[in-house]
Amino acid sequence: MIDPVTGFTIPDEWVSRVQSRDELELVSTGRGVLTASGAVLRRGITTGATAAAAAKAAVLSLRKPVLEVDILLPCGIRVVVPATGEDGRGSAVKDSGDYPEDRTAGLLFRADAVEDTEIILHAGEGIGRFVRDTPRYTEGEPAISPPARDCILTAITEALEAIKFSGVSVTISVIGGRDAGADTLNPRVGVIGGISLLGTTGFVEPWDDHLESSMEERVRSANRVVITTGRIGLRISRLLFPEYEVVLAGSKIGQAIKASSCETILCGLPGLILKFINPDILEGTGYQTVEEYVATEEGQNRMREMLNDATPTGIRIVIVNRDGEVIGDSR
């Protein structure tokens, strides 16, 4: 069995420990993660995908009431999401899956749709905005990542095709988003007024002790392994190192490295990796995020120094940007 989200080939012994067919169905469709113990953890839906569901329900409801919608996630998997819609207003509740620390869990996403001549997307109350320019966003721009925006626009386009409209204006709001955003890392990265609409795959990955053990087991069982920190790193690492087993470790870099006894590469975006090497990398720089810092000449020089001086013994470190370009290599 293969996890359709990560591409990980699940060992047969893990599959044999699963107690029910329903749980195996969750895994085969991407909605569940199978751990080494046989426990299945349910993936949640990202803020971007939740917004897409509300938007699709709103547009479809311009024709008739809606109780659920199917949306195409950025990872290419189509899922059915509970979402209500009537008279151009759609709603969906954020499902965190088996991820208890998700601050956005249970938030109500609302979309209001009005017929128009083209597709127009507005960010309403509860969606944060950037207070300064960054390498990817300009001041005042809503905090909607490109994969999340594409997911929302795809959902709207599908709904328009279904109801035979040529265009629509959709405003998405998040009830309670302002308070929730203040409790996240958003203020530290220059986003205020609400949450961010994110989601590289469309799924929220569950995490608990079982899944951490599975991550370490995957590292231990590999002959050559790439440890990466996020979905973008996962995709890029598979392209850069096709002969290696690529394992997503998130912020558990230290645990993953300790579990490895083979040739190991640490590959991913600069944020978590450079902070793992030096937690104080931003001290005195005036920058709020590592991504902003390494976009400067000073930050690039500092990154090269860190890769030369602080590489863990036997571990090659490869830093990439969001376009897949290698911007740092300890080799």
C-alpha positions as CSV (number, residue, x, y, z in Angstrom):
1,M,0.0,0.0,0.0
2,I,1.2,3.5,-0.9
3,D,0.3,6.7,0.9
4,P,-1.2,8.8,-2.0
5,V,-0.2,12.1,-0.3
6,T,3.4,11.4,0.5
7,G,4.2,8.5,-1.9
8,F,5.5,6.5,1.0
9,T,5.4,2.7,0.5
10,I,3.8,1.4,3.7
11,P,5.4,-1.8,5.0
12,D,3.2,-4.9,4.9
13,E,3.7,-5.5,8.6
14,W,2.2,-2.1,9.4
15,V,-0.8,-2.8,7.2
16,S,-1.3,-6.2,8.9
17,R,-1.8,-4.4,12.3
18,V,-4.8,-2.3,11.1
19,Q,-8.0,-3.4,12.8
20,S,-10.7,-2.4,10.3
21,R,-11.3,-2.1,6.6
22,D,-12.7,1.4,7.2
23,E,-9.3,2.5,8.5
24,L,-7.5,1.0,5.5
25,E,-9.9,2.9,3.3
26,L,-8.9,6.2,5.0
27,V,-5.3,5.4,4.3
28,S,-5.8,4.4,0.7
29,T,-7.7,7.6,-0.1
30,G,-5.2,9.9,1.7
31,R,-7.5,10.8,4.5
32,G,-5.6,8.8,7.1
33,V,-1.9,8.2,8.0
34,L,-0.9,4.6,8.9
35,T,1.7,4.4,11.7
36,A,4.1,1.6,12.6
37,S,1.8,0.5,15.5
38,G,-1.1,0.0,13.1
39,A,-3.0,3.0,14.4
40,V,-4.5,5.2,11.7
41,L,-4.5,9.0,12.3
42,R,-7.0,11.1,10.4
43,R,-5.7,14.0,8.2
44,G,-7.5,17.3,8.6
45,I,-8.3,19.9,6.0
46,T,-6.2,23.0,5.6
47,T,-7.5,26.6,5.9
48,G,-7.0,27.1,2.2
49,A,-9.1,24.0,1.4
50,T,-11.8,24.9,3.9
51,A,-12.1,28.3,2.3
52,A,-12.3,26.6,-1.1
53,A,-15.2,24.4,0.2
54,A,-17.1,27.4,1.5
55,A,-16.5,29.3,-1.8
56,K,-17.8,26.4,-3.9
57,A,-20.8,26.0,-1.7
58,A,-21.6,29.7,-2.0
59,V,-21.3,29.7,-5.8
60,L,-23.3,26.5,-6.3
61,S,-26.0,27.8,-4.0
62,L,-26.8,30.6,-6.5
63,R,-28.8,27.9,-8.2
64,K,-29.9,25.7,-5.3
65,P,-29.1,24.9,-1.7
66,V,-26.0,22.8,-1.0
67,L,-25.2,20.4,1.9
68,E,-21.7,19.2,0.8
69,V,-19.1,19.8,-1.9
70,D,-16.3,18.0,-3.5
71,I,-13.0,19.9,-4.0
72,L,-9.7,19.1,-5.7
73,L,-6.9,19.5,-3.3
74,P,-3.4,20.9,-4.3
75,C,-2.0,17.3,-3.9
76,G,-4.4,16.1,-6.7
77,I,-6.8,14.2,-4.4
78,R,-10.5,15.0,-4.6
79,V,-12.4,15.0,-1.2
80,V,-15.9,15.6,-0.1
81,V,-16.3,18.3,2.5
82,P,-19.4,19.2,4.6
83,A,-20.3,22.7,3.5
84,T,-23.7,24.4,3.4
85,G,-24.8,27.0,0.9
86,E,-28.0,29.0,0.3
87,D,-28.8,32.1,-1.8
88,G,-25.1,32.8,-2.5
89,R,-23.7,32.3,1.1
90,G,-21.6,29.2,1.8
91,S,-20.1,28.0,5.1
92,A,-17.6,25.3,6.1
93,V,-16.1,24.4,9.4
94,K,-12.3,23.8,9.7
95,D,-11.6,20.1,10.4
96,S,-8.3,19.6,12.1
97,G,-8.3,15.8,11.9
98,D,-6.2,14.1,14.6
99,Y,-4.1,17.2,15.2
100,P,-5.1,18.5,18.6
101,E,-2.9,21.6,18.6
102,D,-4.5,23.2,15.5
103,R,-5.5,26.7,16.6
104,T,-7.8,27.1,13.6
105,A,-9.8,23.9,14.4
106,G,-13.6,24.5,14.4
107,L,-13.4,28.0,12.9
108,L,-16.3,28.9,10.6
109,F,-15.4,29.9,7.1
110,R,-18.0,32.0,5.3
111,A,-18.1,32.9,1.6
112,D,-20.5,35.3,-0.1
113,A,-21.0,35.0,-3.8
114,V,-22.5,37.5,-6.3
115,E,-22.8,37.0,-10.0
116,D,-20.2,39.0,-12.0
117,T,-18.6,39.0,-15.5
118,E,-15.3,37.4,-14.2
119,I,-13.9,35.6,-11.2
120,I,-13.0,38.0,-8.4
121,L,-11.7,36.8,-5.1
122,H,-11.8,39.1,-2.0
123,A,-10.3,38.4,1.4
124,G,-12.7,39.6,4.1
125,E,-12.8,39.8,7.9
126,G,-10.7,37.3,9.8
127,I,-8.0,36.8,7.0
128,G,-4.7,38.4,7.9
129,R,-2.8,40.9,5.8
130,F,1.0,41.6,5.6
131,V,2.1,44.8,7.3
132,R,5.4,45.0,5.3
133,D,6.9,43.7,2.1
134,T,8.4,40.2,2.1
135,P,10.2,38.2,-0.6
136,R,6.8,36.7,-1.7
137,Y,4.1,39.3,-0.6
138,T,3.6,43.0,-0.7
139,E,2.4,45.2,2.2
140,G,-1.4,45.0,2.6
141,E,-1.7,41.8,0.6
142,P,-3.9,39.1,2.2
143,A,-2.1,36.1,3.6
144,I,-3.2,33.5,1.0
145,S,-0.5,31.2,-0.2
146,P,-0.4,30.4,-4.0
147,P,-1.5,26.7,-3.5
148,A,-4.4,27.8,-1.3
149,R,-5.4,30.5,-3.8
150,D,-5.2,28.0,-6.7
151,C,-7.4,25.6,-4.7
152,I,-10.0,28.2,-4.1
153,L,-10.1,29.5,-7.7
154,T,-10.3,25.9,-9.0
155,A,-13.3,25.3,-6.7
156,I,-15.0,28.5,-7.9
157,T,-14.3,27.6,-11.5
158,E,-15.8,24.2,-11.1
159,A,-18.9,25.6,-9.5
160,L,-19.3,28.2,-12.2
161,E,-19.2,25.4,-14.8
162,A,-21.8,23.5,-12.9
163,I,-24.3,26.4,-12.7
164,K,-23.4,27.8,-16.2
165,F,-22.4,31.3,-14.9
166,S,-19.6,33.2,-16.6
167,G,-18.3,34.9,-13.5
168,V,-18.7,35.6,-9.8
169,S,-17.4,37.8,-7.1
170,V,-16.6,35.8,-3.9
171,T,-15.7,37.3,-0.5
172,I,-14.3,34.9,2.0
173,S,-14.3,35.6,5.8
174,V,-13.3,33.6,8.8
175,I,-15.5,34.0,12.0
176,G,-13.1,34.3,14.9
177,G,-10.1,34.5,12.6
178,R,-8.8,37.8,14.1
179,D,-8.5,36.3,17.6
180,A,-7.1,33.0,16.2
181,G,-4.5,34.7,14.1
182,A,-3.2,36.6,17.1
183,D,-2.5,33.2,18.8
184,T,-0.5,31.9,15.9
185,L,2.9,32.9,14.5
186,N,1.3,35.4,12.2
187,P,2.2,38.5,14.2
188,R,5.8,37.4,14.3
189,V,6.0,37.1,10.5
190,G,4.2,40.4,9.9
191,V,0.6,39.2,9.3
192,I,-2.1,40.9,11.4
193,G,-5.9,40.9,11.5
194,G,-6.5,37.2,11.1
195,I,-5.3,33.8,10.1
196,S,-3.5,32.7,6.9
197,L,-5.1,30.6,4.2
198,L,-2.5,27.9,3.6
199,G,-2.1,24.4,2.4
200,T,0.6,22.9,0.2
201,T,-1.3,19.6,-0.1
202,G,-4.7,20.6,1.2
203,F,-4.3,18.2,4.1
204,V,-3.3,18.9,7.7
205,E,-0.9,16.2,8.9
206,P,-1.7,14.6,12.2
207,W,1.1,14.4,14.8
208,D,1.4,12.5,18.0
209,D,3.8,10.0,19.7
210,H,2.7,7.2,17.3
211,L,3.4,9.3,14.2
212,E,6.7,10.4,15.6
213,S,7.7,6.8,16.2
214,S,6.7,6.0,12.6
215,M,8.8,8.8,11.3
216,E,11.8,7.5,13.2
217,E,11.0,3.9,12.0
218,R,11.0,5.1,8.4
219,V,14.4,6.8,8.9
220,R,15.9,3.7,10.6
221,S,14.7,1.3,7.8
222,A,16.1,3.4,5.0
223,N,19.4,2.6,3.2
224,R,19.9,6.2,2.2
225,V,17.7,8.9,3.6
226,V,16.7,12.5,3.0
227,I,15.2,14.2,6.0
228,T,13.0,17.2,5.2
229,T,10.9,19.6,7.1
230,G,7.8,20.3,5.1
231,R,5.7,19.6,2.0
232,I,7.7,21.8,-0.4
233,G,10.9,20.2,0.9
234,L,9.3,16.8,0.4
235,R,8.5,17.5,-3.2
236,I,11.8,19.1,-4.1
237,S,13.9,16.4,-2.2
238,R,12.2,13.7,-4.3
239,L,13.3,15.5,-7.4
240,L,16.8,16.2,-6.3
241,F,17.5,12.8,-4.7
242,P,15.3,10.2,-6.5
243,E,17.5,7.3,-5.2
244,Y,16.9,8.2,-1.5
245,E,14.0,7.5,0.8
246,V,12.6,10.9,1.7
247,V,11.1,11.3,5.1
248,L,9.1,14.3,6.4
249,A,10.2,15.1,9.9
250,G,8.7,18.6,10.4
251,S,10.4,20.2,13.4
252,K,11.6,16.9,14.7
253,I,14.9,17.2,12.9
254,G,17.0,16.1,15.9
255,Q,15.0,13.0,16.5
256,A,15.2,12.0,12.8
257,I,19.0,12.5,12.7
258,K,19.5,10.4,15.8
259,A,17.4,7.6,14.3
260,S,19.5,7.5,11.1
261,S,22.4,5.1,10.8
262,C,22.9,5.4,7.0
263,E,23.9,8.1,4.5
264,T,21.8,11.1,5.4
265,I,20.9,14.4,3.8
266,L,19.0,17.2,5.5
267,C,17.1,19.1,2.8
268,G,14.5,21.8,2.8
269,L,13.6,25.4,3.0
270,P,15.9,27.6,5.2
271,G,13.6,28.4,8.1
272,L,13.6,25.2,10.3
273,I,16.9,23.9,9.1
274,L,19.0,27.0,9.8
275,K,17.2,27.5,13.1
276,F,18.0,23.9,14.0
277,I,21.7,24.6,13.3
278,N,21.6,28.0,15.1
279,P,18.4,28.9,17.0
280,D,19.7,32.5,17.4
281,I,20.3,33.1,13.7
282,L,18.0,36.1,13.6
283,E,19.3,37.8,16.8
284,G,20.4,41.3,16.0
285,T,19.5,41.1,12.3
286,G,16.2,43.1,12.5
287,Y,14.5,40.4,10.5
288,Q,11.4,38.5,11.7
289,T,11.8,35.3,9.6
290,V,14.8,33.3,8.2
291,E,13.3,33.4,4.8
292,E,13.4,37.2,4.7
293,Y,17.0,37.2,6.1
294,V,18.5,34.7,3.6
295,A,17.0,36.8,0.8
296,T,19.6,39.5,1.6
297,E,23.3,39.3,0.8
298,E,24.1,39.4,4.5
299,G,21.8,36.4,5.1
300,Q,23.2,34.4,2.3
301,N,26.8,34.9,3.6
302,R,25.7,33.9,7.1
303,M,24.0,30.8,5.7
304,R,27.2,29.8,3.9
305,E,29.2,30.3,7.0
306,M,26.8,28.2,9.0
307,L,26.9,25.4,6.5
308,N,30.7,25.4,6.5
309,D,31.1,25.6,10.3
310,A,28.2,23.9,11.9
311,T,27.3,20.9,9.7
312,P,26.4,17.9,11.9
313,T,29.0,15.1,11.5
314,G,28.2,12.9,8.6
315,I,25.2,14.9,7.5
316,R,25.0,16.8,4.3
317,I,22.7,19.8,4.4
318,V,21.0,21.2,1.3
319,I,19.0,24.4,1.5
320,V,16.5,25.1,-1.3
321,N,14.1,27.9,-2.1
322,R,10.4,27.6,-3.0
323,D,11.2,27.3,-6.7
324,G,13.4,24.2,-6.1
325,E,16.7,26.0,-6.6
326,V,19.5,24.9,-4.3
327,I,20.7,28.0,-2.5
328,G,23.1,26.3,0.0
329,D,24.9,23.0,0.2
330,S,27.4,21.9,2.9
331,R,29.1,19.5,0.5
